[in-house]
Amino acid sequence: MNPKKPSLISQIEEAMPRMSKGQKAIARFILTHYEQAAYITAARIGREAGVSESTVVRFAMELGFTGYPHFQKTLQEELKGRLTSVQRMRVTAKRSENEDLLGAVLLSDIEKLKRTYEQIDRSAFNKAVDLILNAKKIYILGVRSAAPLASFLGFYFNLIFDHVRLVHTTSVSEMFEQILSVQTGDVVIGVSFPRYSKRTIKAMAYARTTGATVLAITDNEESPIAENADVCLFAPSDMASFVDSLVAPLSVINALIATIGYRRQDIVSQKLEKLERVWDEYEVYDKGDVTHV
């Protein structure tokens, strides 16, 4: 993977000695109130720092950004992994006053799906498909808010493959116990989004040392699980509230399942036919033929 870039906060701190008096005032405000600065306008930052809006725009451009929106987006991305749940709630409460939250969340999810469609690396996706299809064993890691994504992937992969292990864990030690047998030829799929789980990060790093192929499903190339991955699939999970939206990641996982299912359609069809007979025999699903009194 590419070397990790210095954080935006670090860039500002490093550049401060070379800044003008006005720029230093902007920098101090951002460093002190980064939670607030990430979601307010350039004009508002200018008022808070006692400078003009154009000075704020120049400040962003001198740090290497194309303009203030680019700077602000980068700051928002960086803060996703830093903010506590309480801070997230506070930030979104300020942003959401007098707003149609239902409409805002739905439109935000639509935008993330559109962005994912436009930006996802198709070659990385196809490589991930090939690696999974040729794996000796498949391990799926995902805890906390990423657990439902991992579980969804595991459920359908178990219909396709005979060698899938969904790692269930409540501690680092339990996770290592479950992936202890990982070896060359296996594929380890890690799913993690802000706030990133240290358990998943450590397990992915360990899997890399075993010679296994590591696949990350995460939000961007600066993600800590991307550092130890051979292949990465990125999908945005921008903050809509104290939780992150997982609509785009789920859609990428859905596409992964659909593509692999298509590539193994003969085997999958045979397996599903057997399962349908079992499901019918043991009445697993409601088929709508029950007479209600």
C-alpha positions as CSV (number, residue, x, y, z in Angstrom):
1,M,0.0,0.0,0.0
2,N,1.0,3.7,-0.3
3,P,3.0,5.3,2.6
4,K,0.6,6.8,5.1
5,K,0.2,10.6,4.5
6,P,0.6,12.9,7.5
7,S,-2.7,14.0,9.0
8,L,-4.2,17.4,8.1
9,I,-3.8,18.5,11.7
10,S,-0.1,17.6,11.6
11,Q,0.3,19.6,8.3
12,I,-1.3,22.7,9.9
13,E,0.9,22.4,13.0
14,E,4.0,22.0,10.9
15,A,3.1,25.0,8.6
16,M,2.2,27.4,11.4
17,P,5.7,29.0,12.0
18,R,5.7,30.1,8.3
19,M,2.1,31.5,8.4
20,S,1.1,35.1,8.5
21,K,-0.7,36.6,11.5
22,G,-4.1,36.0,10.0
23,Q,-3.4,32.5,8.9
24,K,-2.1,31.6,12.4
25,A,-5.4,32.9,13.8
26,I,-7.2,30.5,11.4
27,A,-4.9,27.6,12.3
28,R,-5.4,28.2,16.1
29,F,-9.2,28.2,15.7
30,I,-9.2,25.0,13.6
31,L,-6.8,23.2,16.0
32,T,-8.8,24.2,19.0
33,H,-12.2,23.7,17.5
34,Y,-11.6,21.1,14.8
35,E,-14.9,19.3,15.7
36,Q,-16.8,22.5,14.8
37,A,-14.5,23.8,12.0
38,A,-15.1,20.7,9.9
39,Y,-18.8,21.6,9.4
40,I,-18.9,25.4,9.1
41,T,-18.4,27.8,6.2
42,A,-15.2,29.7,5.4
43,A,-17.0,32.9,6.2
44,R,-17.9,31.6,9.7
45,I,-14.3,30.5,10.3
46,G,-13.2,34.0,9.2
47,R,-15.5,35.6,11.7
48,E,-14.3,33.4,14.5
49,A,-10.7,34.0,13.7
50,G,-11.1,37.7,13.0
51,V,-10.1,37.5,9.3
52,S,-11.8,37.8,6.0
53,E,-13.4,34.8,4.1
54,S,-10.8,35.2,1.3
55,T,-8.0,34.8,3.8
56,V,-9.6,31.4,4.9
57,V,-9.7,30.3,1.3
58,R,-6.1,31.3,0.7
59,F,-5.2,29.5,3.9
60,A,-6.7,26.3,2.5
61,M,-5.0,26.7,-0.9
62,E,-1.6,27.4,0.6
63,L,-1.9,24.0,2.4
64,G,-2.2,22.4,-1.1
65,F,-5.9,22.2,-1.5
66,T,-7.9,23.4,-4.6
67,G,-10.1,25.5,-2.4
68,Y,-11.9,25.6,0.9
69,P,-14.5,22.8,0.1
70,H,-11.6,20.4,-0.7
71,F,-9.9,21.4,2.6
72,Q,-13.2,21.0,4.6
73,K,-13.9,17.6,3.0
74,T,-10.5,16.3,4.0
75,L,-10.9,17.6,7.5
76,Q,-14.3,15.8,7.8
77,E,-12.8,12.5,6.5
78,E,-9.9,12.8,9.0
79,L,-12.2,13.5,11.9
80,K,-14.5,10.5,11.3
81,G,-12.1,8.2,13.1
82,R,-11.4,10.7,15.9
83,L,-14.7,11.9,17.1
84,T,-16.4,10.1,20.0
85,S,-20.1,9.2,19.7
86,V,-21.0,12.1,21.9
87,Q,-19.0,14.5,19.7
88,R,-20.7,13.1,16.6
89,M,-24.1,13.6,18.1
90,R,-23.2,17.2,19.0
91,V,-21.9,18.0,15.5
92,T,-24.9,16.5,13.7
93,A,-27.3,18.2,16.1
94,K,-25.9,21.5,15.0
95,R,-26.1,20.5,11.3
96,S,-29.6,19.1,11.6
97,E,-31.5,22.0,13.2
98,N,-34.7,22.7,11.1
99,E,-33.7,20.0,8.6
100,D,-35.7,17.1,7.2
101,L,-33.6,14.4,8.6
102,L,-35.4,11.6,6.8
103,G,-34.8,13.3,3.4
104,A,-31.3,14.3,4.3
105,V,-30.2,10.8,5.3
106,L,-31.8,9.2,2.2
107,L,-30.3,11.8,-0.2
108,S,-26.9,11.3,1.5
109,D,-27.1,7.6,1.0
110,I,-28.0,8.0,-2.6
111,E,-25.0,10.4,-3.1
112,K,-22.7,7.8,-1.4
113,L,-23.9,5.0,-3.7
114,K,-23.4,7.3,-6.8
115,R,-19.9,8.2,-5.6
116,T,-19.0,4.5,-5.0
117,Y,-20.2,3.6,-8.5
118,E,-18.1,6.3,-10.0
119,Q,-14.9,5.8,-8.0
120,I,-14.6,2.1,-7.2
121,D,-11.6,0.3,-8.6
122,R,-13.1,-2.3,-11.0
123,S,-9.7,-4.0,-11.4
124,A,-9.4,-4.4,-7.6
125,F,-12.9,-5.7,-7.5
126,N,-12.2,-8.3,-10.1
127,K,-9.0,-9.3,-8.5
128,A,-10.8,-9.8,-5.2
129,V,-13.3,-12.0,-6.9
130,D,-10.6,-14.2,-8.4
131,L,-8.7,-14.4,-5.1
132,I,-11.8,-15.5,-3.2
133,L,-12.8,-18.1,-5.8
134,N,-9.3,-19.7,-5.6
135,A,-8.9,-19.5,-1.8
136,K,-8.3,-22.7,0.2
137,K,-10.2,-21.2,3.1
138,I,-12.0,-17.9,3.6
139,Y,-12.0,-16.0,6.9
140,I,-14.3,-13.0,7.4
141,L,-13.6,-10.5,10.2
142,G,-15.9,-7.7,11.2
143,V,-16.8,-6.5,14.7
144,R,-19.0,-3.9,16.4
145,S,-20.8,-1.8,13.7
146,A,-19.1,-3.8,10.9
147,A,-20.4,-7.1,12.4
148,P,-23.7,-7.1,10.4
149,L,-21.8,-6.6,7.2
150,A,-19.4,-9.5,8.0
151,S,-22.4,-11.6,9.0
152,F,-24.3,-10.8,5.7
153,L,-21.2,-11.7,3.7
154,G,-20.6,-14.9,5.7
155,F,-24.3,-16.0,5.4
156,Y,-24.2,-16.0,1.6
157,F,-20.6,-17.2,1.2
158,N,-21.6,-20.3,3.2
159,L,-24.2,-21.0,0.5
160,I,-21.4,-20.8,-2.1
161,F,-18.4,-22.3,-0.4
162,D,-17.7,-25.1,2.0
163,H,-14.7,-23.5,3.7
164,V,-15.9,-20.2,5.1
165,R,-15.3,-19.1,8.7
166,L,-17.1,-16.1,10.1
167,V,-14.9,-14.9,13.1
168,H,-17.2,-14.2,16.0
169,T,-15.3,-12.5,18.9
170,T,-15.6,-10.2,21.9
171,S,-11.9,-9.9,22.5
172,V,-8.5,-9.7,20.7
173,S,-7.4,-13.0,22.2
174,E,-10.6,-14.8,20.9
175,M,-10.0,-13.4,17.5
176,F,-6.5,-14.6,17.3
177,E,-7.6,-18.1,18.6
178,Q,-10.0,-18.3,15.7
179,I,-7.6,-17.2,13.0
180,L,-4.6,-19.2,14.4
181,S,-4.7,-21.7,11.5
182,V,-4.7,-19.1,8.7
183,Q,-2.0,-19.9,6.2
184,T,-0.7,-19.4,2.7
185,G,-3.5,-19.9,0.2
186,D,-6.2,-18.6,2.5
187,V,-8.0,-15.3,2.0
188,V,-8.8,-13.2,5.1
189,I,-11.5,-10.5,4.5
190,G,-11.5,-7.7,7.0
191,V,-14.4,-5.2,7.2
192,S,-14.0,-2.0,9.2
193,F,-15.2,1.6,9.0
194,P,-14.8,4.6,11.4
195,R,-14.4,4.3,14.2
196,Y,-12.0,1.5,13.2
197,S,-11.8,-1.6,15.5
198,K,-8.3,-2.3,16.9
199,R,-9.2,-6.0,17.0
200,T,-9.7,-6.1,13.3
201,I,-6.6,-4.0,12.6
202,K,-4.4,-6.3,14.7
203,A,-5.9,-9.5,13.2
204,M,-5.4,-8.2,9.7
205,A,-1.7,-7.4,10.5
206,Y,-1.3,-10.9,11.9
207,A,-3.0,-12.6,8.8
208,R,-0.5,-10.8,6.6
209,T,2.4,-12.4,8.4
210,T,1.1,-15.9,7.8
211,G,1.3,-15.5,4.0
212,A,-2.4,-15.4,3.6
213,T,-4.0,-13.0,1.1
214,V,-5.6,-10.1,2.9
215,L,-8.6,-8.3,1.5
216,A,-9.9,-5.1,3.1
217,I,-13.4,-3.6,2.7
218,T,-13.2,-0.1,4.2
219,D,-13.8,3.6,3.4
220,N,-10.5,4.9,2.1
221,E,-6.8,4.2,1.4
222,E,-5.8,5.9,4.7
223,S,-7.8,3.4,6.7
224,P,-5.6,1.5,9.1
225,I,-6.8,-1.9,7.8
226,A,-5.8,-0.9,4.3
227,E,-2.2,-0.8,5.4
228,N,-2.1,-4.6,5.7
229,A,-4.2,-5.5,2.7
230,D,-3.2,-6.9,-0.6
231,V,-6.4,-5.7,-2.2
232,C,-8.8,-3.0,-1.0
233,L,-12.4,-2.3,-1.9
234,F,-13.4,1.2,-0.9
235,A,-16.9,2.6,-0.1
236,P,-17.7,5.8,1.7
237,S,-19.4,5.7,5.1
238,D,-19.8,9.4,5.8
239,M,-21.3,10.4,9.1
240,A,-25.0,11.1,9.1
241,S,-25.4,11.1,12.8
242,F,-23.6,9.4,15.8
243,V,-23.6,6.4,13.5
244,D,-22.1,6.0,10.0
245,S,-24.0,5.0,7.0
246,L,-23.2,1.5,5.8
247,V,-25.4,1.5,2.7
248,A,-22.5,1.9,0.2
249,P,-20.3,-0.8,1.8
250,L,-23.3,-3.2,1.9
251,S,-23.9,-2.6,-1.8
252,V,-20.3,-3.4,-2.6
253,I,-20.5,-6.6,-0.6
254,N,-23.8,-7.4,-2.4
255,A,-22.0,-7.0,-5.7
256,L,-19.2,-9.2,-4.5
257,I,-21.6,-12.0,-3.6
258,A,-23.6,-11.7,-6.8
259,T,-20.5,-11.8,-9.0
260,I,-19.0,-14.8,-7.2
261,G,-22.4,-16.5,-7.2
262,Y,-22.6,-16.0,-11.0
263,R,-19.0,-17.3,-11.5
264,R,-20.0,-20.5,-9.6
265,Q,-23.6,-20.7,-10.7
266,D,-23.6,-24.4,-11.5
267,I,-22.4,-25.3,-8.0
268,V,-24.6,-22.7,-6.3
269,S,-27.7,-23.9,-8.2
270,Q,-27.1,-27.5,-7.1
271,K,-26.6,-26.4,-3.5
272,L,-29.7,-24.2,-3.5
273,E,-31.8,-27.0,-4.9
274,K,-30.8,-29.3,-2.0
275,L,-31.4,-26.5,0.5
276,E,-34.8,-25.7,-1.0
277,R,-35.8,-29.3,-0.3
278,V,-34.5,-29.2,3.2
279,W,-36.2,-25.8,3.8
280,D,-39.5,-27.2,2.5
281,E,-39.3,-30.3,4.6
282,Y,-38.6,-28.5,7.9
283,E,-40.8,-25.5,7.0
284,V,-38.0,-22.9,7.3
285,Y,-39.8,-20.3,5.4
286,D,-43.4,-19.1,5.3
287,K,-44.7,-19.9,1.8
288,G,-48.0,-18.2,2.2
289,D,-50.0,-21.4,2.2
290,V,-50.9,-21.3,5.9
291,T,-54.6,-21.0,6.6
292,H,-55.3,-18.3,9.2
293,V,-58.3,-18.7,11.5
